[in-house]
């Protein structure tokens, strides 16, 4: 059922995904083709905010902040997985994998490499503060518009 908390969570997490995507792009190698990188991450933010953060709103401030940080962590994990899968498919077109299991394992290897690239203090701080603010905003929306 649509609620104001779900809408606020979806829009806020998509906005956080936009900001963090912009912070990650300069950290990547210069020849990286980002394509739909930002749009995919924003779409993930919309879905995760709507499905994960929004329904758990209205349980108090501490739970709300935890909810926002948890939703942000879920966004990062799904983002790493999807971007790793996209890169694996790009590399698979060059026939560099010997079999399907090697290609599937490469998704996680690539995602881990991407995590180490993005794990700089400015990005992690943005994610932590953004998750906290999202949790608080969703709690406010839940209490104001029941």
N, CA, C and O of each residue as an XYZ file, in Angstrom:
584
protein
N       0.837     -1.163      0.000
C       0.000      0.000      0.000
C       0.895      1.244      0.000
O       1.824      1.328      0.804
N       0.636      2.191     -0.871
C       1.452      3.403     -0.926
C       1.252      4.260      0.333
O       0.130      4.511      0.771
N       2.359      4.686      0.881
C       2.319      5.591      2.023
C       3.312      6.720      1.788
O       4.175      6.636      0.914
N       3.175      7.766      2.574
C       4.113      8.885      2.470
C       5.510      8.447      2.874
O       6.494      8.922      2.306
N       5.611      7.554      3.839
C       6.920      7.072      4.276
C       7.633      6.329      3.149
O       8.839      6.488      2.964
N       6.892      5.523      2.401
C       7.498      4.806      1.274
C       7.974      5.788      0.193
O       9.064      5.635     -0.359
N       7.156      6.782     -0.094
C       7.527      7.770     -1.109
C       8.760      8.550     -0.686
O       9.683      8.730     -1.480
N       8.783      9.012      0.552
C       9.943      9.755      1.048
C      11.187      8.872      1.023
O      12.257      9.325      0.616
N      11.059      7.619      1.454
C      12.204      6.704      1.458
C      12.726      6.469      0.051
O      13.937      6.483     -0.171
N      11.825      6.253     -0.906
C      12.239      5.977     -2.279
C      12.942      7.178     -2.898
O      14.004      7.036     -3.504
N      12.356      8.348     -2.748
C      12.947      9.547     -3.358
C      14.263      9.899     -2.679
O      15.232     10.255     -3.350
N      14.304      9.802     -1.360
C      15.523     10.158     -0.634
C      16.662      9.193     -0.951
O      17.800      9.628     -1.124
N      16.380      7.899     -1.031
C      17.438      6.940     -1.338
C      17.899      7.079     -2.786
O      19.079      6.884     -3.076
N      17.001      7.409     -3.688
C      17.410      7.667     -5.073
C      18.306      8.906     -5.141
O      19.274      8.925     -5.901
N      17.997      9.919     -4.368
C      18.827     11.125     -4.314
C      20.204     10.802     -3.744
O      21.216     11.283     -4.256
N      20.248      9.996     -2.695
C      21.532      9.578     -2.133
C      22.332      8.776     -3.155
O      23.545      8.952     -3.263
N      21.675      7.905     -3.898
C      22.357      7.130     -4.938
C      22.932      8.046     -6.010
O      24.026      7.798     -6.517
N      22.206      9.098     -6.357
C      22.698     10.069     -7.344
C      23.964     10.760     -6.837
O      24.948     10.882     -7.566
N      23.931     11.206     -5.592
C      25.076     11.922     -5.019
C      26.291     11.004     -4.920
O      27.396     11.391     -5.300
N      26.092      9.802     -4.415
C      27.212      8.872     -4.237
C      27.751      8.412     -5.589
O      28.959      8.226     -5.733
N      26.884      8.225     -6.578
C      27.360      7.865     -7.916
C      28.276      8.951     -8.456
O      29.300      8.656     -9.073
N      27.912     10.197     -8.228
C      28.757     11.306     -8.652
C      30.085     11.342     -7.925
O      31.086     11.785     -8.487
N      30.110     10.883     -6.679
C      31.368     10.824     -5.935
C      32.244      9.665     -6.378
O      33.470      9.750     -6.306
N      31.628      8.587     -6.834
C      32.393      7.397     -7.216
C      33.034      7.563     -8.592
O      34.137      7.066     -8.817
N      32.373      8.244     -9.503
C      32.875      8.344    -10.873
C      34.314      8.858    -10.975
O      35.091      8.292    -11.744
N      34.703      9.896    -10.242
C      36.103     10.338    -10.350
C      37.113      9.346     -9.772
O      38.302      9.441    -10.077
N      36.670      8.407     -8.954
C      37.569      7.428     -8.359
C      37.921      6.296     -9.314
O      38.918      5.603     -9.117
N      37.110      6.107    -10.343
C      37.310      5.016    -11.294
C      38.379      5.402    -12.319
O      38.693      6.582    -12.472
N      38.940      4.408    -13.022
C      39.927      4.725    -14.060
C      39.339      5.649    -15.135
O      38.131      5.661    -15.368
N      40.213      6.414    -15.778
C      39.769      7.419    -16.741
C      39.040      6.831    -17.942
O      38.168      7.491    -18.506
N      39.371      5.619    -18.344
C      38.753      5.035    -19.541
C      37.441      4.302    -19.244
O      36.923      3.607    -20.117
N      36.901      4.441    -18.048
C      35.669      3.759    -17.671
C      34.475      4.366    -18.396
O      34.275      5.581    -18.388
N      33.683      3.494    -19.025
C      32.440      3.920    -19.672
C      31.310      3.660    -18.677
O      30.982      2.508    -18.393
N      30.718      4.728    -18.153
C      29.718      4.581    -17.104
C      28.335      4.244    -17.647
O      27.538      3.636    -16.934
N      28.032      4.609    -18.852
C      26.743      4.267    -19.430
C      25.589      4.725    -18.556
O      25.427      5.916    -18.291
N      24.787      3.762    -18.109
C      23.619      4.048    -17.275
C      23.912      3.895    -15.782
O      22.993      3.669    -14.995
N      25.151      4.014    -15.391
C      25.600      3.805    -14.011
C      24.733      4.560    -13.002
O      24.192      3.961    -12.073
N      24.606      5.855    -13.183
C      23.845      6.679    -12.235
C      22.368      6.324    -12.254
O      21.735      6.253    -11.200
N      21.811      6.100    -13.434
C      20.385      5.793    -13.535
C      20.048      4.440    -12.917
O      19.002      4.287    -12.286
N      20.930      3.460    -13.098
C      20.716      2.145    -12.489
C      20.751      2.276    -10.969
O      19.907      1.711    -10.273
N      21.723      3.019    -10.460
C      21.820      3.191     -9.008
C      20.623      3.957     -8.457
O      20.132      3.635     -7.375
N      20.153      4.954     -9.175
C      18.974      5.693     -8.719
C      17.731      4.796     -8.756
O      16.893      4.865     -7.856
N      17.609      3.970     -9.773
C      16.493      3.023     -9.838
C      16.528      2.041     -8.677
O      15.494      1.720     -8.093
N      17.724      1.568     -8.349
C      17.864      0.703     -7.179
C      17.450      1.438     -5.914
O      16.793      0.868     -5.043
N      17.836      2.711     -5.815
C      17.452      3.509     -4.655
C      15.946      3.629     -4.531
O      15.399      3.520     -3.433
N      15.274      3.853     -5.650
C      13.812      3.935     -5.623
C      13.191      2.634     -5.125
O      12.327      2.642     -4.248
N      13.632      1.536     -5.684
C      13.044      0.236     -5.335
C      13.360     -0.139     -3.888
O      12.473     -0.574     -3.153
N      14.604      0.025     -3.477
C      14.990     -0.361     -2.115
C      14.332      0.554     -1.092
O      13.900      0.096     -0.033
N      14.253      1.836     -1.400
C      13.569      2.745     -0.487
C      12.112      2.380     -0.320
O      11.586      2.394      0.793
N      11.454      2.051     -1.426
C      10.027      1.715     -1.398
C       9.783      0.379     -0.707
O       8.858      0.256      0.096
N      10.610     -0.630     -1.015
C      10.366     -1.986     -0.532
C      11.002     -2.290      0.823
O      10.481     -3.110      1.580
N      12.128     -1.635      1.139
C      12.858     -1.994      2.339
C      12.707     -0.969      3.466
O      12.414     -1.338      4.603
N      12.901      0.289      3.162
C      12.876      1.306      4.214
C      11.448      1.733      4.540
O      11.076      1.788      5.712
N      10.653      2.030      3.538
C       9.306      2.548      3.741
C       8.395      1.701      4.599
O       7.750      2.242      5.497
N       8.304      0.392      4.372
C       7.391     -0.431      5.173
C       7.772     -0.532      6.650
O       6.912     -0.817      7.484
N       9.035     -0.305      6.986
C       9.482     -0.435      8.375
C       9.478      0.895      9.114
O      10.110      1.018     10.163
N       8.786      1.881      8.589
C       8.745      3.199      9.225
C       7.737      3.209     10.367
O       6.828      2.381     10.420
N       7.915      4.160     11.279
C       6.961      4.352     12.355
C       7.249      3.567     13.615
O       6.347      3.360     14.426
N       8.475      3.127     13.802
C       8.820      2.323     14.977
C       9.705      3.077     15.965
O      10.264      2.471     16.879
N       9.838      4.378     15.794
C      10.647      5.175     16.707
C      11.916      5.679     16.053
O      12.306      5.225     14.977
N      12.556      6.631     16.728
C      13.721      7.288     16.148
C      14.917      6.365     15.992
O      15.559      6.365     14.942
N      15.229      5.580     17.015
C      16.393      4.686     16.933
C      16.195      3.649     15.828
O      17.108      3.377     15.048
N      15.008      3.082     15.774
C      14.716      2.113     14.714
C      14.707      2.782     13.348
O      15.097      2.169     12.354
N      14.267      4.027     13.290
C      14.253      4.749     12.024
C      15.646      5.010     11.489
O      15.904      4.837     10.298
N      16.550      5.429     12.372
C      17.929      5.672     11.946
C      18.580      4.363     11.512
O      19.270      4.317     10.494
N      18.362      3.304     12.280
C      18.885      1.995     11.898
C      18.299      1.536     10.570
O      18.998      0.947      9.746
N      17.027      1.806     10.368
C      16.348      1.469      9.121
C      16.999      2.187      7.939
O      17.229      1.579      6.894
N      17.294      3.472      8.099
C      17.928      4.230      7.029
C      19.323      3.735      6.708
O      19.694      3.627      5.539
N      20.096      3.433      7.734
C      21.459      2.930      7.511
C      21.415      1.540      6.890
O      22.221      1.226      6.014
N      20.480      0.706      7.339
C      20.342     -0.633      6.761
C      19.940     -0.549      5.289
O      20.479     -1.273      4.453
N      18.997      0.334      4.977
C      18.597      0.513      3.582
C      19.736      1.004      2.716
O      19.855      0.606      1.557
N      20.575      1.866      3.269
C      21.738      2.349      2.527
C      22.728      1.220      2.287
O      23.307      1.119      1.205
N      22.926      0.372      3.288
C      23.819     -0.779      3.113
C      23.274     -1.743      2.054
O      24.036     -2.285      1.253
N      21.964     -1.953      2.053
C      21.348     -2.811      1.038
C      21.549     -2.203     -0.357
O      21.826     -2.922     -1.317
N      21.409     -0.892     -0.460
C      21.644     -0.208     -1.731
C      23.072     -0.434     -2.214
O      23.291     -0.713     -3.393
N      24.034     -0.317     -1.323
C      25.435     -0.516     -1.700
C      25.665     -1.956     -2.150
O      26.316     -2.189     -3.169
N      25.139     -2.921     -1.402
C      25.349     -4.325     -1.768
C      24.719     -4.664     -3.121
O      25.353     -5.305     -3.959
N      23.470     -4.233     -3.332
C      22.822     -4.503     -4.619
C      23.517     -3.741     -5.748
O      23.669     -4.263     -6.852
N      23.934     -2.519     -5.470
C      24.639     -1.742     -6.482
C      25.937     -2.411     -6.893
O      26.239     -2.505     -8.083
N      26.710     -2.877     -5.916
C      27.951     -3.579     -6.234
C      27.679     -4.846     -7.025
O      28.392     -5.149     -7.982
N      26.643     -5.593     -6.629
C      26.326     -6.835     -7.344
C      25.922     -6.550     -8.790
O      26.421     -7.196     -9.710
N      25.034     -5.600     -8.992
C      24.559     -5.325    -10.348
C      25.659     -4.738    -11.221
O      25.808     -5.127    -12.379
N      26.428     -3.807    -10.673
C      27.518     -3.232    -11.470
C      28.598     -4.277    -11.755
O      29.216     -4.258    -12.820
N      28.826     -5.188    -10.804
C      29.760     -6.287    -11.053
C      29.255     -7.224    -12.136
O      30.034     -7.710    -12.956
N      27.943     -7.479    -12.142
C      27.360     -8.341    -13.178
C      27.439     -7.686    -14.550
O      27.716     -8.353    -15.547
N      27.198     -6.396    -14.599
C      27.291     -5.680    -15.881
C      28.722     -5.763    -16.422
O      28.929     -6.010    -17.610
N      29.694     -5.555    -15.549
C      31.098     -5.625    -15.982
C      31.462     -7.046    -16.391
O      32.202     -7.235    -17.357
N      30.959     -8.044    -15.678
C      31.237     -9.427    -16.047
C      30.686     -9.738    -17.434
O      31.364    -10.381    -18.236
N      29.456     -9.286    -17.730
C      28.894     -9.525    -19.060
C      29.701     -8.809    -20.141
O      29.876     -9.330    -21.243
N      30.188     -7.615    -19.821
C      31.022     -6.887    -20.791
C      32.302     -7.670    -21.080
O      32.729     -7.782    -22.229
N      32.907     -8.209    -20.020
C      34.127     -8.996    -20.201
C      33.832    -10.352    -20.838
O      34.674    -10.880    -21.563
N      32.659    -10.924    -20.585
C      32.311    -12.225    -21.160
C      32.157    -12.143    -22.670
O      32.368    -13.132    -23.372
N      31.792    -10.969    -23.172
C      31.687    -10.803    -24.633
C      33.043    -10.996    -25.307
O      33.112    -11.317    -26.494
N      34.103    -10.803    -24.559
C      35.455    -10.997    -25.091
C      35.937    -12.438    -24.926
O      37.068    -12.761    -25.290
N      35.096    -13.291    -24.386
C      35.396    -14.708    -24.165
C      36.629    -14.913    -23.284
O      37.506    -15.712    -23.610
N      36.688    -14.198    -22.185
C      37.844    -14.366    -21.300
C      37.600    -15.395    -20.206
O      38.538    -15.774    -19.505
N      36.361    -15.857    -20.044
C      36.044    -16.847    -19.022
C      35.985    -18.227    -19.651
O      35.505    -18.394    -20.773
N      36.483    -19.225    -18.907
C      36.506    -20.591    -19.422
C      35.165    -21.300    -19.285
O      34.907    -22.282    -19.980
N      34.326    -20.813    -18.408
C      33.031    -21.459    -18.219
C      32.085    -20.562    -17.456
O      32.467    -19.484    -17.000
N      30.836    -21.014    -17.318
C      29.839    -20.182    -16.647
C      30.119    -19.976    -15.157
O      29.805    -18.915    -14.617
N      30.697    -20.962    -14.490
C      30.962    -20.810    -13.063
C      32.081    -19.813    -12.807
O      32.061    -19.081    -11.818
N      33.039    -19.790    -13.692
C      34.110    -18.788    -13.575
C      33.536    -17.385    -13.779
O      33.934    -16.440    -13.098
N      32.606    -17.260    -14.714
C      31.972    -15.960    -14.955
C      31.139    -15.531    -13.750
O      31.167    -14.362    -13.364
N      30.393    -16.472    -13.148
C      29.597    -16.136    -11.962
C      30.493    -15.737    -10.791
O      30.168    -14.808    -10.051
N      31.607    -16.427    -10.622
C      32.538    -16.078     -9.547
C      33.161    -14.706     -9.802
O      33.494    -13.987     -8.860
N      33.315    -14.350    -11.058
C      33.906    -13.054    -11.395
C      33.019    -11.892    -10.965
O      33.519    -10.804    -10.679
N      31.704    -12.114    -10.916
C      30.802    -11.051    -10.467
C      31.214    -10.595     -9.070
O      31.310     -9.396     -8.809
N      31.453    -11.535     -8.187
C      31.785    -11.198     -6.800
C      33.192    -10.620     -6.689
O      33.441     -9.744     -5.861
N      34.108    -11.104     -7.517
C      35.458    -10.553     -7.525
C      35.438     -9.103     -7.995
O      36.083     -8.243     -7.397
N      34.708     -8.839     -9.050
C      34.600     -7.475     -9.582
C      33.891     -6.571     -8.577
O      34.311     -5.434     -8.363
N      32.822     -7.067     -7.962
C      32.096     -6.279     -6.962
C      33.011     -5.930     -5.790
O      32.948     -4.814     -5.274
N      33.849     -6.856     -5.367
C      34.784     -6.588     -4.273
C      35.815     -5.539     -4.685
O      36.171     -4.673     -3.887
N      36.293     -5.612     -5.922
C      37.220     -4.590     -6.422
C      36.544     -3.216     -6.429
O      37.152     -2.219     -6.041
N      35.306     -3.171     -6.865
C      34.569     -1.905     -6.867
C      34.373     -1.376     -5.447
O      34.432     -0.169     -5.216
N      34.139     -2.290     -4.494
C      33.983     -1.842     -3.113
C      35.255     -1.176     -2.610
O      35.196     -0.131     -1.962
N      36.405     -1.776     -2.904
C      37.664     -1.189     -2.444
C      37.944      0.147     -3.119
O      38.597      1.011     -2.534
N      37.461      0.324     -4.335
C      37.616      1.616     -5.011
C      36.743      2.668     -4.337
O      37.176      3.804     -4.145
N      35.518      2.299     -3.976
C      34.583      3.278     -3.408
C      34.752      3.478     -1.906
O      34.156      4.398     -1.345
N      35.545      2.644     -1.243
C      35.684      2.717      0.211
C      36.682      3.793      0.616
O      37.714      3.504      1.221
N      36.366      5.018      0.279
C      37.155      6.169      0.715
C      36.312      6.928      1.741
O      35.084      6.844      1.724
N      36.968      7.660      2.622
C      36.206      8.314      3.700
C      35.075      9.221      3.227
O      34.016      9.246      3.855
N      35.264      9.960      2.149
C      34.208     10.886      1.722
C      32.949     10.140      1.279
O      31.839     10.579      1.579
N      33.102      9.032      0.578
C      31.948      8.255      0.127
C      31.282      7.556      1.315
O      30.058      7.570      1.439
N      32.080      6.953      2.178
C      31.513      6.257      3.335
C      30.814      7.223      4.283
O      29.777      6.889      4.856
N      31.372      8.414      4.452
C      30.730      9.413      5.300
C      29.410      9.876      4.691
O      28.419     10.043      5.402
N      29.396     10.082      3.375
C      28.162     10.463      2.700
C      27.096      9.392      2.868
O      25.930      9.706      3.106
N      27.488      8.131      2.745
C      26.530      7.035      2.925
C      26.001      6.970      4.359
O      24.806      6.767      4.572
N      26.883      7.140      5.336
C      26.458      7.063      6.740
C      25.539      8.223      7.111
O      24.483      8.023      7.711
N      25.950      9.430      6.749
C      25.122     10.602      7.073
C      23.819     10.563      6.274
O      22.752     10.865      6.807
N      23.908     10.194      5.006
C      22.704     10.099      4.176
C      21.731      9.069      4.696
O      20.527      9.325      4.736
N      22.228      7.894      5.101
C      21.355      6.865      5.667
C      20.689      7.320      6.944
O      19.513      7.035      7.171
N      21.429      8.024      7.781
C      20.858      8.548      9.022
C      19.765      9.568      8.736
O      18.686      9.514      9.327
N      20.045     10.492      7.831
C      19.054     11.514      7.486
C      17.817     10.911      6.820
O      16.696     11.358      7.063
N      18.024      9.906      5.991
C      16.889      9.235      5.353
C      16.014      8.567      6.407
O      14.788      8.674      6.356
N      16.632      7.885      7.354
C      15.865      7.241      8.417
C      15.051      8.243      9.214
O      13.899      7.978      9.556
N      15.642      9.396      9.513
C      14.923     10.427     10.263
C      13.792     11.022      9.430
O      12.696     11.250      9.941
N      14.058     11.274      8.145
C      13.023     11.845      7.271
C      11.850     10.889      7.104
O      10.698     11.320      7.071
N      12.130      9.613      7.000
C      11.064      8.624      6.855
C      10.240      8.542      8.139
O       9.019      8.396      8.081
N      10.888      8.634      9.282
C      10.144      8.639     10.547
C       9.261      9.871     10.654
O       8.117      9.775     11.098
N       9.773     11.020     10.255
C       8.966     12.246     10.286
C       7.770     12.097      9.355
O       6.648     12.442      9.726
N       8.003     11.586      8.151
C       6.903     11.390      7.199
C       5.875     10.400      7.734
O       4.671     10.581      7.549
N       6.355      9.363      8.392
C       5.438      8.365      8.939
C       4.560      8.940     10.041
O       3.375      8.621     10.130
N       5.140      9.781     10.870
C       4.377     10.370     11.969
C       3.442     11.489     11.485
O       2.338     11.644     12.007
N       3.876     12.247     10.513
C       3.089     13.384     10.038
C       1.919     12.961      9.156
O       0.804     13.456      9.317
N       2.175     12.039      8.219
C       1.135     11.642      7.260
C       0.770     10.184      7.464
O       1.266      9.311      6.752
N      -0.077      9.921      8.413
C      -0.486      8.521      8.671
C      -1.618      8.119      7.773
O      -2.091      6.985      7.846
